[in-house]
Amino acid sequence: MNVTSLSRVVRDPRLVGLGAFLMSTSAFGQDAAAAAPTINTGDTAWMLASSALVLLMTPGLAFFYGGMVRTKNVVATIMQSFIACAVVTLCWFAFGYSIAFAPTVGGWMG
C-alpha cells in the first residue's frame, strides 16, 4: 500500500466515524472488565423463572392450535408445538445462555 492510498483511507469520514465508535466501545469494555464479574442470584433466579414460564406457555399454545384444526390433525399439530419447544430449548442452551451469562461485551450483552 503506498502513501497516497493510505492517506486517502485515513481521511475518509466514514472510517473516522467507525474508528471513533470502536474506540468508544472498547473504553466501555475496559470499564466493565475492570469491575470484578459477579453473578447476581436474584437476576439468575428471575431469568430461570421467566424462562420456565415461557416454556409452560407451550402446552396452552399447543391445545389452542389443536382446537383450530380437524380431529384427525390434532395430534400432529400438538406435536409440532412440542417439537418447536424442544428446538427452542436446545437453542437457548446453545446460544441464549452464553449471551445472558457470559462476560459483558461493550455493556450490551452478558
Biopython code that builds the backbone (N, CA, C, O; Angstrom):
import numpy as np
from Bio.PDB.StructureBuilder import StructureBuilder

atoms = [
    (1, "MET", "N", (0.857, -1.163, 0.000)),
    (1, "MET", "CA", (0.000, 0.000, 0.000)),
    (1, "MET", "C", (0.908, 1.232, 0.000)),
    (1, "MET", "O", (1.808, 1.343, 0.833)),
    (2, "ASN", "N", (0.673, 2.141, -0.922)),
    (2, "ASN", "CA", (1.514, 3.322, -0.979)),
    (2, "ASN", "C", (0.954, 4.433, -0.084)),
    (2, "ASN", "O", (-0.144, 4.316, 0.460)),
    (3, "VAL", "N", (1.721, 5.499, 0.056)),
    (3, "VAL", "CA", (1.375, 6.590, 0.977)),
    (3, "VAL", "C", (0.117, 7.325, 0.528)),
    (3, "VAL", "O", (-0.672, 7.765, 1.365)),
    (4, "THR", "N", (-0.081, 7.464, -0.784)),
    (4, "THR", "CA", (-1.244, 8.195, -1.286)),
    (4, "THR", "C", (-2.541, 7.474, -0.936)),
    (4, "THR", "O", (-3.489, 8.105, -0.468)),
    (5, "SER", "N", (-2.597, 6.176, -1.154)),
    (5, "SER", "CA", (-3.826, 5.446, -0.852)),
    (5, "SER", "C", (-4.055, 5.362, 0.655)),
    (5, "SER", "O", (-5.199, 5.371, 1.109)),
    (6, "LEU", "N", (-2.978, 5.281, 1.429)),
    (6, "LEU", "CA", (-3.128, 5.245, 2.883)),
    (6, "LEU", "C", (-3.683, 6.564, 3.406)),
    (6, "LEU", "O", (-4.544, 6.564, 4.286)),
    (7, "SER", "N", (-3.203, 7.684, 2.877)),
    (7, "SER", "CA", (-3.714, 8.976, 3.337)),
    (7, "SER", "C", (-5.162, 9.172, 2.914)),
    (7, "SER", "O", (-5.922, 9.840, 3.615)),
    (8, "ARG", "N", (-5.565, 8.595, 1.765)),
    (8, "ARG", "CA", (-6.950, 8.680, 1.319)),
    (8, "ARG", "C", (-7.856, 7.887, 2.269)),
    (8, "ARG", "O", (-8.968, 8.322, 2.567)),
    (9, "VAL", "N", (-7.386, 6.723, 2.745)),
    (9, "VAL", "CA", (-8.175, 5.905, 3.672)),
    (9, "VAL", "C", (-8.302, 6.606, 5.014)),
    (9, "VAL", "O", (-9.371, 6.587, 5.625)),
    (10, "VAL", "N", (-7.222, 7.225, 5.482)),
    (10, "VAL", "CA", (-7.249, 7.873, 6.782)),
    (10, "VAL", "C", (-8.201, 9.069, 6.783)),
    (10, "VAL", "O", (-8.810, 9.356, 7.813)),
    (11, "ARG", "N", (-8.344, 9.767, 5.669)),
    (11, "ARG", "CA", (-9.200, 10.956, 5.612)),
    (11, "ARG", "C", (-10.656, 10.636, 5.298)),
    (11, "ARG", "O", (-11.489, 11.542, 5.282)),
    (12, "ASP", "N", (-10.981, 9.383, 5.050)),
    (12, "ASP", "CA", (-12.363, 9.021, 4.734)),
    (12, "ASP", "C", (-13.220, 9.229, 5.986)),
    (12, "ASP", "O", (-12.970, 8.583, 7.003)),
    (13, "PRO", "N", (-14.232, 10.121, 5.940)),
    (13, "PRO", "CA", (-15.017, 10.421, 7.154)),
    (13, "PRO", "C", (-15.800, 9.223, 7.669)),
    (13, "PRO", "O", (-16.068, 9.133, 8.867)),
    (14, "ARG", "N", (-16.175, 8.294, 6.780)),
    (14, "ARG", "CA", (-16.897, 7.113, 7.267)),
    (14, "ARG", "C", (-16.002, 6.267, 8.152)),
    (14, "ARG", "O", (-16.444, 5.750, 9.178)),
    (15, "LEU", "N", (-14.740, 6.125, 7.757)),
    (15, "LEU", "CA", (-13.826, 5.321, 8.552)),
    (15, "LEU", "C", (-13.430, 6.026, 9.835)),
    (15, "LEU", "O", (-13.198, 5.367, 10.849)),
    (16, "VAL", "N", (-13.347, 7.336, 9.819)),
    (16, "VAL", "CA", (-13.025, 8.078, 11.033)),
    (16, "VAL", "C", (-14.154, 7.903, 12.046)),
    (16, "VAL", "O", (-13.897, 7.693, 13.232)),
    (17, "GLY", "N", (-15.406, 7.989, 11.583)),
    (17, "GLY", "CA", (-16.554, 7.772, 12.482)),
    (17, "GLY", "C", (-16.575, 6.362, 13.028)),
    (17, "GLY", "O", (-16.860, 6.153, 14.207)),
    (18, "LEU", "N", (-16.271, 5.381, 12.168)),
    (18, "LEU", "CA", (-16.231, 3.989, 12.612)),
    (18, "LEU", "C", (-15.128, 3.798, 13.639)),
    (18, "LEU", "O", (-15.319, 3.104, 14.638)),
    (19, "GLY", "N", (-13.972, 4.413, 13.397)),
    (19, "GLY", "CA", (-12.873, 4.306, 14.352)),
    (19, "GLY", "C", (-13.226, 4.916, 15.694)),
    (19, "GLY", "O", (-12.895, 4.355, 16.738)),
    (20, "ALA", "N", (-13.898, 6.066, 15.676)),
    (20, "ALA", "CA", (-14.308, 6.704, 16.925)),
    (20, "ALA", "C", (-15.307, 5.833, 17.680)),
    (20, "ALA", "O", (-15.241, 5.727, 18.905)),
    (21, "PHE", "N", (-16.235, 5.207, 16.947)),
    (21, "PHE", "CA", (-17.209, 4.316, 17.587)),
    (21, "PHE", "C", (-16.520, 3.118, 18.215)),
    (21, "PHE", "O", (-16.819, 2.752, 19.352)),
    (22, "LEU", "N", (-15.598, 2.506, 17.483)),
    (22, "LEU", "CA", (-14.916, 1.330, 18.009)),
    (22, "LEU", "C", (-14.053, 1.686, 19.219)),
    (22, "LEU", "O", (-13.971, 0.910, 20.171)),
    (23, "MET", "N", (-13.418, 2.837, 19.187)),
    (23, "MET", "CA", (-12.608, 3.247, 20.330)),
    (23, "MET", "C", (-13.485, 3.537, 21.536)),
    (23, "MET", "O", (-13.077, 3.258, 22.664)),
    (24, "SER", "N", (-14.681, 4.089, 21.336)),
    (24, "SER", "CA", (-15.555, 4.386, 22.465)),
    (24, "SER", "C", (-16.123, 3.109, 23.068)),
    (24, "SER", "O", (-16.270, 3.019, 24.287)),
    (25, "THR", "N", (-16.446, 2.115, 22.233)),
    (25, "THR", "CA", (-16.974, 0.868, 22.783)),
    (25, "THR", "C", (-15.891, 0.098, 23.501)),
    (25, "THR", "O", (-16.179, -0.581, 24.487)),
    (26, "SER", "N", (-14.656, 0.179, 23.043)),
    (26, "SER", "CA", (-13.594, -0.513, 23.763)),
    (26, "SER", "C", (-13.360, 0.147, 25.109)),
    (26, "SER", "O", (-12.965, -0.532, 26.057)),
    (27, "ALA", "N", (-13.591, 1.450, 25.226)),
    (27, "ALA", "CA", (-13.452, 2.119, 26.511)),
    (27, "ALA", "C", (-14.517, 1.614, 27.485)),
    (27, "ALA", "O", (-14.234, 1.415, 28.666)),
    (28, "PHE", "N", (-15.743, 1.408, 26.992)),
    (28, "PHE", "CA", (-16.783, 0.850, 27.862)),
    (28, "PHE", "C", (-16.408, -0.555, 28.296)),
    (28, "PHE", "O", (-16.608, -0.928, 29.452)),
    (29, "GLY", "N", (-15.874, -1.320, 27.389)),
    (29, "GLY", "CA", (-15.471, -2.687, 27.714)),
    (29, "GLY", "C", (-14.369, -2.714, 28.759)),
    (29, "GLY", "O", (-14.343, -3.623, 29.590)),
    (30, "GLN", "N", (-13.448, -1.735, 28.745)),
    (30, "GLN", "CA", (-12.388, -1.691, 29.734)),
    (30, "GLN", "C", (-12.948, -1.367, 31.114)),
    (30, "GLN", "O", (-12.484, -1.915, 32.114)),
    (31, "ASP", "N", (-13.941, -0.483, 31.178)),
    (31, "ASP", "CA", (-14.544, -0.164, 32.470)),
    (31, "ASP", "C", (-15.253, -1.381, 33.047)),
    (31, "ASP", "O", (-15.167, -1.655, 34.244)),
    (32, "ALA", "N", (-15.948, -2.103, 32.189)),
    (32, "ALA", "CA", (-16.663, -3.285, 32.652)),
    (32, "ALA", "C", (-15.695, -4.392, 33.020)),
    (32, "ALA", "O", (-15.949, -5.154, 33.953)),
    (33, "ALA", "N", (-14.576, -4.493, 32.289)),
    (33, "ALA", "CA", (-13.602, -5.528, 32.581)),
    (33, "ALA", "C", (-12.861, -5.223, 33.877)),
    (33, "ALA", "O", (-12.396, -6.141, 34.553)),
    (34, "ALA", "N", (-12.746, -3.947, 34.233)),
    (34, "ALA", "CA", (-12.053, -3.577, 35.456)),
    (34, "ALA", "C", (-12.846, -4.012, 36.686)),
    (34, "ALA", "O", (-12.259, -4.359, 37.711)),
    (35, "ALA", "N", (-14.173, -3.995, 36.590)),
    (35, "ALA", "CA", (-15.009, -4.428, 37.700)),
    (35, "ALA", "C", (-14.990, -5.951, 37.774)),
    (35, "ALA", "O", (-14.991, -6.632, 36.748)),
    (36, "ALA", "N", (-14.972, -6.468, 38.974)),
    (36, "ALA", "CA", (-14.956, -7.912, 39.144)),
    (36, "ALA", "C", (-16.308, -8.484, 38.741)),
    (36, "ALA", "O", (-17.334, -8.029, 39.245)),
    (37, "PRO", "N", (-16.339, -9.472, 37.843)),
    (37, "PRO", "CA", (-17.630, -10.033, 37.424)),
    (37, "PRO", "C", (-18.251, -10.863, 38.550)),
    (37, "PRO", "O", (-17.616, -11.761, 39.102)),
    (38, "THR", "N", (-19.483, -10.546, 38.870)),
    (38, "THR", "CA", (-20.209, -11.304, 39.887)),
    (38, "THR", "C", (-21.544, -11.742, 39.302)),
    (38, "THR", "O", (-22.121, -11.065, 38.451)),
    (39, "ILE", "N", (-22.017, -12.873, 39.767)),
    (39, "ILE", "CA", (-23.309, -13.379, 39.323)),
    (39, "ILE", "C", (-24.325, -13.014, 40.400)),
    (39, "ILE", "O", (-24.210, -13.440, 41.549)),
    (40, "ASN", "N", (-25.309, -12.229, 40.018)),
    (40, "ASN", "CA", (-26.359, -11.817, 40.937)),
    (40, "ASN", "C", (-27.387, -12.942, 41.018)),
    (40, "ASN", "O", (-27.966, -13.323, 40.001)),
    (41, "THR", "N", (-27.617, -13.470, 42.203)),
    (41, "THR", "CA", (-28.532, -14.604, 42.348)),
    (41, "THR", "C", (-29.964, -14.213, 42.038)),
    (41, "THR", "O", (-30.727, -15.036, 41.531)),
    (42, "GLY", "N", (-30.351, -12.978, 42.328)),
    (42, "GLY", "CA", (-31.705, -12.527, 42.006)),
    (42, "GLY", "C", (-31.937, -12.472, 40.503)),
    (42, "GLY", "O", (-32.981, -12.904, 40.014)),
    (43, "ASP", "N", (-30.957, -11.938, 39.767)),
    (43, "ASP", "CA", (-31.072, -11.895, 38.306)),
    (43, "ASP", "C", (-31.123, -13.285, 37.713)),
    (43, "ASP", "O", (-31.896, -13.548, 36.792)),
    (44, "THR", "N", (-30.298, -14.175, 38.240)),
    (44, "THR", "CA", (-30.275, -15.548, 37.736)),
    (44, "THR", "C", (-31.594, -16.254, 38.020)),
    (44, "THR", "O", (-32.115, -16.962, 37.159)),
    (45, "ALA", "N", (-32.135, -16.068, 39.212)),
    (45, "ALA", "CA", (-33.411, -16.701, 39.557)),
    (45, "ALA", "C", (-34.532, -16.168, 38.673)),
    (45, "ALA", "O", (-35.389, -16.932, 38.227)),
    (46, "TRP", "N", (-34.530, -14.856, 38.416)),
    (46, "TRP", "CA", (-35.574, -14.283, 37.565)),
    (46, "TRP", "C", (-35.445, -14.794, 36.132)),
    (46, "TRP", "O", (-36.453, -15.077, 35.485)),
    (47, "MET", "N", (-34.229, -14.913, 35.635)),
    (47, "MET", "CA", (-34.011, -15.415, 34.282)),
    (47, "MET", "C", (-34.523, -16.847, 34.152)),
    (47, "MET", "O", (-35.175, -17.187, 33.164)),
    (48, "LEU", "N", (-34.233, -17.677, 35.137)),
    (48, "LEU", "CA", (-34.698, -19.066, 35.086)),
    (48, "LEU", "C", (-36.214, -19.155, 35.256)),
    (48, "LEU", "O", (-36.865, -19.953, 34.582)),
    (49, "ALA", "N", (-36.782, -18.343, 36.152)),
    (49, "ALA", "CA", (-38.235, -18.378, 36.362)),
    (49, "ALA", "C", (-38.983, -17.893, 35.125)),
    (49, "ALA", "O", (-39.984, -18.492, 34.732)),
    (50, "SER", "N", (-38.508, -16.819, 34.514)),
    (50, "SER", "CA", (-39.198, -16.320, 33.320)),
    (50, "SER", "C", (-39.038, -17.290, 32.150)),
    (50, "SER", "O", (-39.955, -17.435, 31.342)),
    (51, "SER", "N", (-37.894, -17.951, 32.051)),
    (51, "SER", "CA", (-37.725, -18.967, 31.001)),
    (51, "SER", "C", (-38.680, -20.133, 31.223)),
    (51, "SER", "O", (-39.250, -20.660, 30.267)),
    (52, "ALA", "N", (-38.858, -20.540, 32.485)),
    (52, "ALA", "CA", (-39.791, -21.630, 32.783)),
    (52, "ALA", "C", (-41.221, -21.229, 32.454)),
    (52, "ALA", "O", (-41.988, -22.049, 31.947)),
    (53, "LEU", "N", (-41.596, -19.979, 32.734)),
    (53, "LEU", "CA", (-42.947, -19.529, 32.409)),
    (53, "LEU", "C", (-43.188, -19.519, 30.896)),
    (53, "LEU", "O", (-44.275, -19.866, 30.434)),
    (54, "VAL", "N", (-42.185, -19.126, 30.142)),
    (54, "VAL", "CA", (-42.328, -19.139, 28.687)),
    (54, "VAL", "C", (-42.465, -20.575, 28.186)),
    (54, "VAL", "O", (-43.265, -20.842, 27.289)),
    (55, "LEU", "N", (-41.695, -21.500, 28.756)),
    (55, "LEU", "CA", (-41.812, -22.897, 28.346)),
    (55, "LEU", "C", (-43.174, -23.486, 28.734)),
    (55, "LEU", "O", (-43.681, -24.368, 28.042)),
    (56, "LEU", "N", (-43.766, -23.008, 29.828)),
    (56, "LEU", "CA", (-45.075, -23.504, 30.225)),
    (56, "LEU", "C", (-46.199, -22.975, 29.337)),
    (56, "LEU", "O", (-47.309, -23.506, 29.367)),
    (57, "MET", "N", (-45.929, -21.951, 28.562)),
    (57, "MET", "CA", (-46.945, -21.453, 27.629)),
    (57, "MET", "C", (-47.138, -22.403, 26.452)),
    (57, "MET", "O", (-48.170, -22.365, 25.783)),
    (58, "THR", "N", (-46.146, -23.254, 26.199)),
    (58, "THR", "CA", (-46.201, -24.132, 25.030)),
    (58, "THR", "C", (-47.395, -25.084, 25.054)),
    (58, "THR", "O", (-48.063, -25.217, 24.029)),
    (59, "PRO", "N", (-47.701, -25.755, 26.169)),
    (59, "PRO", "CA", (-48.882, -26.633, 26.146)),
    (59, "PRO", "C", (-50.175, -25.869, 25.863)),
    (59, "PRO", "O", (-51.031, -26.361, 25.127)),
    (60, "GLY", "N", (-50.327, -24.687, 26.430)),
    (60, "GLY", "CA", (-51.523, -23.892, 26.157)),
    (60, "GLY", "C", (-51.626, -23.523, 24.692)),
    (60, "GLY", "O", (-52.704, -23.586, 24.102)),
    (61, "LEU", "N", (-50.506, -23.138, 24.108)),
    (61, "LEU", "CA", (-50.491, -22.812, 22.688)),
    (61, "LEU", "C", (-50.774, -24.046, 21.836)),
    (61, "LEU", "O", (-51.460, -23.965, 20.817)),
    (62, "ALA", "N", (-50.241, -25.184, 22.263)),
    (62, "ALA", "CA", (-50.477, -26.432, 21.520)),
    (62, "ALA", "C", (-51.955, -26.801, 21.536)),
    (62, "ALA", "O", (-52.511, -27.185, 20.507)),
    (63, "PHE", "N", (-52.589, -26.687, 22.693)),
    (63, "PHE", "CA", (-54.020, -27.018, 22.765)),
    (63, "PHE", "C", (-54.867, -25.996, 22.006)),
    (63, "PHE", "O", (-55.893, -26.346, 21.423)),
    (64, "PHE", "N", (-54.437, -24.737, 22.015)),
    (64, "PHE", "CA", (-55.153, -23.727, 21.243)),
    (64, "PHE", "C", (-55.099, -24.058, 19.754)),
    (64, "PHE", "O", (-56.124, -24.056, 19.072)),
    (65, "TYR", "N", (-53.890, -24.342, 19.253)),
    (65, "TYR", "CA", (-53.763, -24.715, 17.841)),
    (65, "TYR", "C", (-54.482, -26.023, 17.537)),
    (65, "TYR", "O", (-55.062, -26.184, 16.463)),
    (66, "GLY", "N", (-54.442, -26.964, 18.492)),
    (66, "GLY", "CA", (-55.142, -28.246, 18.296)),
    (66, "GLY", "C", (-56.642, -28.069, 18.184)),
    (66, "GLY", "O", (-57.305, -28.842, 17.492)),
    (67, "GLY", "N", (-57.187, -27.067, 18.849)),
    (67, "GLY", "CA", (-58.622, -26.820, 18.769)),
    (67, "GLY", "C", (-59.050, -26.140, 17.481)),
    (67, "GLY", "O", (-60.244, -26.043, 17.196)),
    (68, "MET", "N", (-58.094, -25.673, 16.704)),
    (68, "MET", "CA", (-58.429, -24.962, 15.474)),
    (68, "MET", "C", (-58.361, -25.839, 14.230)),
    (68, "MET", "O", (-58.660, -25.376, 13.130)),
    (69, "VAL", "N", (-57.970, -27.104, 14.394)),
    (69, "VAL", "CA", (-57.838, -27.985, 13.221)),
    (69, "VAL", "C", (-58.845, -29.120, 13.323)),
    (69, "VAL", "O", (-59.518, -29.288, 14.340)),
    (70, "ARG", "N", (-58.932, -29.892, 12.250)),
    (70, "ARG", "CA", (-59.828, -31.051, 12.262)),
    (70, "ARG", "C", (-59.331, -32.092, 13.247)),
    (70, "ARG", "O", (-58.168, -32.075, 13.649)),
    (71, "THR", "N", (-60.217, -32.997, 13.635)),
    (71, "THR", "CA", (-59.915, -34.011, 14.633)),
    (71, "THR", "C", (-58.726, -34.879, 14.223)),
    (71, "THR", "O", (-57.908, -35.243, 15.068)),
    (72, "LYS", "N", (-58.625, -35.210, 12.948)),
    (72, "LYS", "CA", (-57.539, -36.087, 12.503)),
    (72, "LYS", "C", (-56.163, -35.414, 12.568)),
    (72, "LYS", "O", (-55.143, -36.103, 12.534)),
    (73, "ASN", "N", (-56.119, -34.085, 12.661)),
    (73, "ASN", "CA", (-54.842, -33.365, 12.675)),
    (73, "ASN", "C", (-54.440, -32.837, 14.047)),
    (73, "ASN", "O", (-53.418, -32.160, 14.166)),
    (74, "VAL", "N", (-55.219, -33.131, 15.083)),
    (74, "VAL", "CA", (-54.962, -32.558, 16.405)),
    (74, "VAL", "C", (-53.611, -33.028, 16.951)),
    (74, "VAL", "O", (-52.814, -32.210, 17.411)),
    (75, "VAL", "N", (-53.350, -34.315, 16.904)),
    (75, "VAL", "CA", (-52.113, -34.845, 17.486)),
    (75, "VAL", "C", (-50.894, -34.303, 16.743)),
    (75, "VAL", "O", (-49.889, -33.968, 17.371)),
    (76, "ALA", "N", (-50.968, -34.215, 15.429)),
    (76, "ALA", "CA", (-49.838, -33.697, 14.657)),
    (76, "ALA", "C", (-49.576, -32.234, 14.987)),
    (76, "ALA", "O", (-48.422, -31.813, 15.077)),
    (77, "THR", "N", (-50.632, -31.463, 15.166)),
    (77, "THR", "CA", (-50.469, -30.048, 15.486)),
    (77, "THR", "C", (-49.876, -29.870, 16.876)),
    (77, "THR", "O", (-49.002, -29.025, 17.073)),
    (78, "ILE", "N", (-50.341, -30.661, 17.844)),
    (78, "ILE", "CA", (-49.793, -30.569, 19.196)),
    (78, "ILE", "C", (-48.327, -30.994, 19.202)),
    (78, "ILE", "O", (-47.506, -30.373, 19.877)),
    (79, "MET", "N", (-47.996, -32.033, 18.463)),
    (79, "MET", "CA", (-46.606, -32.492, 18.403)),
    (79, "MET", "C", (-45.705, -31.444, 17.755)),
    (79, "MET", "O", (-44.553, -31.295, 18.162)),
    (80, "GLN", "N", (-46.199, -30.721, 16.767)),
    (80, "GLN", "CA", (-45.401, -29.661, 16.162)),
    (80, "GLN", "C", (-45.062, -28.584, 17.189)),
    (80, "GLN", "O", (-43.947, -28.063, 17.200)),
    (81, "SER", "N", (-46.016, -28.254, 18.044)),
    (81, "SER", "CA", (-45.754, -27.248, 19.079)),
    (81, "SER", "C", (-44.707, -27.737, 20.078)),
    (81, "SER", "O", (-43.826, -26.978, 20.479)),
    (82, "PHE", "N", (-44.804, -28.996, 20.477)),
    (82, "PHE", "CA", (-43.832, -29.519, 21.437)),
    (82, "PHE", "C", (-42.453, -29.705, 20.814)),
    (82, "PHE", "O", (-41.444, -29.521, 21.495)),
    (83, "ILE", "N", (-42.391, -30.059, 19.558)),
    (83, "ILE", "CA", (-41.096, -30.165, 18.881)),
    (83, "ILE", "C", (-40.468, -28.779, 18.749)),
    (83, "ILE", "O", (-39.260, -28.625, 18.928)),
    (84, "ALA", "N", (-41.272, -27.782, 18.441)),
    (84, "ALA", "CA", (-40.760, -26.415, 18.382)),
    (84, "ALA", "C", (-40.229, -25.988, 19.752)),
    (84, "ALA", "O", (-39.209, -25.305, 19.834)),
    (85, "CYS", "N", (-40.910, -26.383, 20.820)),
    (85, "CYS", "CA", (-40.458, -26.077, 22.174)),
    (85, "CYS", "C", (-39.112, -26.744, 22.454)),
    (85, "CYS", "O", (-38.237, -26.137, 23.072)),
    (86, "ALA", "N", (-38.944, -27.980, 22.008)),
    (86, "ALA", "CA", (-37.673, -28.687, 22.210)),
    (86, "ALA", "C", (-36.541, -28.008, 21.442)),
    (86, "ALA", "O", (-35.431, -27.883, 21.958)),
    (87, "VAL", "N", (-36.812, -27.574, 20.222)),
    (87, "VAL", "CA", (-35.785, -26.895, 19.424)),
    (87, "VAL", "C", (-35.394, -25.572, 20.066)),
    (87, "VAL", "O", (-34.212, -25.234, 20.131)),
    (88, "VAL", "N", (-36.381, -24.825, 20.540)),
    (88, "VAL", "CA", (-36.092, -23.545, 21.198)),
    (88, "VAL", "C", (-35.300, -23.770, 22.481)),
    (88, "VAL", "O", (-34.401, -22.987, 22.790)),
    (89, "THR", "N", (-35.613, -24.819, 23.231)),
    (89, "THR", "CA", (-34.869, -25.127, 24.453)),
    (89, "THR", "C", (-33.413, -25.435, 24.132)),
    (89, "THR", "O", (-32.515, -24.958, 24.826)),
    (90, "LEU", "N", (-33.169, -26.217, 23.103)),
    (90, "LEU", "CA", (-31.794, -26.521, 22.706)),
    (90, "LEU", "C", (-31.059, -25.266, 22.239)),
    (90, "LEU", "O", (-29.882, -25.082, 22.550)),
    (91, "CYS", "N", (-31.744, -24.411, 21.502)),
    (91, "CYS", "CA", (-31.125, -23.143, 21.061)),
    (91, "CYS", "C", (-30.816, -22.245, 22.249)),
    (91, "CYS", "O", (-29.788, -21.569, 22.258)),
    (92, "TRP", "N", (-31.688, -22.227, 23.253)),
    (92, "TRP", "CA", (-31.427, -21.424, 24.444)),
    (92, "TRP", "C", (-30.158, -21.903, 25.142)),
    (92, "TRP", "O", (-29.312, -21.094, 25.525)),
    (93, "PHE", "N", (-30.025, -23.223, 25.309)),
    (93, "PHE", "CA", (-28.837, -23.725, 25.985)),
    (93, "PHE", "C", (-27.582, -23.544, 25.139)),
    (93, "PHE", "O", (-26.493, -23.372, 25.687)),
    (94, "ALA", "N", (-27.712, -23.579, 23.825)),
    (94, "ALA", "CA", (-26.552, -23.425, 22.953)),
    (94, "ALA", "C", (-26.125, -21.970, 22.807)),
    (94, "ALA", "O", (-24.928, -21.681, 22.813)),
    (95, "PHE", "N", (-27.079, -21.044, 22.676)),
    (95, "PHE", "CA", (-26.739, -19.657, 22.379)),
    (95, "PHE", "C", (-27.208, -18.675, 23.454)),
    (95, "PHE", "O", (-26.434, -17.824, 23.894)),
    (96, "GLY", "N", (-28.450, -18.785, 23.873)),
    (96, "GLY", "CA", (-29.027, -17.806, 24.789)),
    (96, "GLY", "C", (-28.356, -17.778, 26.146)),
    (96, "GLY", "O", (-28.141, -16.704, 26.706)),
    (97, "TYR", "N", (-28.021, -18.939, 26.683)),
    (97, "TYR", "CA", (-27.386, -18.999, 27.995)),
    (97, "TYR", "C", (-26.040, -18.294, 27.970)),
    (97, "TYR", "O", (-25.704, -17.553, 28.894)),
    (98, "SER", "N", (-25.271, -18.525, 26.915)),
    (98, "SER", "CA", (-23.961, -17.882, 26.838)),
    (98, "SER", "C", (-24.090, -16.377, 26.629)),
    (98, "SER", "O", (-23.253, -15.620, 27.120)),
    (99, "ILE", "N", (-25.116, -15.926, 25.913)),
    (99, "ILE", "CA", (-25.325, -14.484, 25.748)),
    (99, "ILE", "C", (-25.761, -13.852, 27.067)),
    (99, "ILE", "O", (-25.334, -12.746, 27.399)),
    (100, "ALA", "N", (-26.610, -14.552, 27.820)),
    (100, "ALA", "CA", (-27.135, -13.984, 29.060)),
    (100, "ALA", "C", (-26.110, -13.978, 30.192)),
    (100, "ALA", "O", (-26.083, -13.043, 30.992)),
    (101, "PHE", "N", (-25.269, -15.005, 30.271)),
    (101, "PHE", "CA", (-24.395, -15.143, 31.428)),
    (101, "PHE", "C", (-22.913, -15.027, 31.111)),
    (101, "PHE", "O", (-22.086, -15.235, 31.999)),
    (102, "ALA", "N", (-22.552, -14.703, 29.881)),
    (102, "ALA", "CA", (-21.141, -14.533, 29.523)),
    (102, "ALA", "C", (-20.648, -13.182, 30.027)),
    (102, "ALA", "O", (-21.452, -12.325, 30.395)),
    (103, "PRO", "N", (-19.338, -12.988, 30.044)),
    (103, "PRO", "CA", (-18.826, -11.657, 30.396)),
    (103, "PRO", "C", (-19.366, -10.603, 29.424)),
    (103, "PRO", "O", (-19.638, -10.897, 28.260)),
    (104, "THR", "N", (-19.512, -9.404, 29.911)),
    (104, "THR", "CA", (-20.137, -8.344, 29.126)),
    (104, "THR", "C", (-19.311, -7.981, 27.890)),
    (104, "THR", "O", (-18.081, -8.028, 27.908)),
    (105, "VAL", "N", (-20.008, -7.625, 26.833)),
    (105, "VAL", "CA", (-19.373, -7.184, 25.601)),
    (105, "VAL", "C", (-19.831, -5.759, 25.346)),
    (105, "VAL", "O", (-20.926, -5.548, 24.824)),
    (106, "GLY", "N", (-19.029, -4.797, 25.699)),
    (106, "GLY", "CA", (-19.375, -3.400, 25.495)),
    (106, "GLY", "C", (-20.556, -2.928, 26.329)),
    (106, "GLY", "O", (-21.147, -1.895, 26.019)),
    (107, "GLY", "N", (-20.910, -3.654, 27.370)),
    (107, "GLY", "CA", (-22.018, -3.267, 28.216)),
    (107, "GLY", "C", (-23.392, -3.616, 27.672)),
    (107, "GLY", "O", (-24.398, -3.272, 28.291)),
    (108, "TRP", "N", (-23.462, -4.289, 26.533)),
    (108, "TRP", "CA", (-24.749, -4.595, 25.913)),
    (108, "TRP", "C", (-25.175, -6.038, 26.130)),
    (108, "TRP", "O", (-26.362, -6.293, 26.332)),
    (109, "MET", "N", (-24.266, -6.975, 26.097)),
    (109, "MET", "CA", (-24.612, -8.381, 26.268)),
    (109, "MET", "C", (-23.792, -8.945, 27.419)),
    (109, "MET", "O", (-22.680, -8.494, 27.696)),
    (110, "GLY", "N", (-24.363, -9.932, 28.077)),
    (110, "GLY", "CA", (-23.620, -10.607, 29.138)),
    (110, "GLY", "C", (-23.967, -10.112, 30.511)),
    (110, "GLY", "O", (-23.415, -10.595, 31.500)),
]
sb = StructureBuilder()
sb.init_structure("model")
sb.init_model(0)
sb.init_chain("A")
sb.init_seg("    ")
for serial, (resi, resn, name, xyz) in enumerate(atoms, 1):
    if name == "N":
        sb.init_residue(resn, " ", resi, " ")
    sb.init_atom(name, np.array(xyz, "f"), 0.0, 1.0, " ", f" {name:<3s}", serial, name[0])
structure = sb.get_structure()
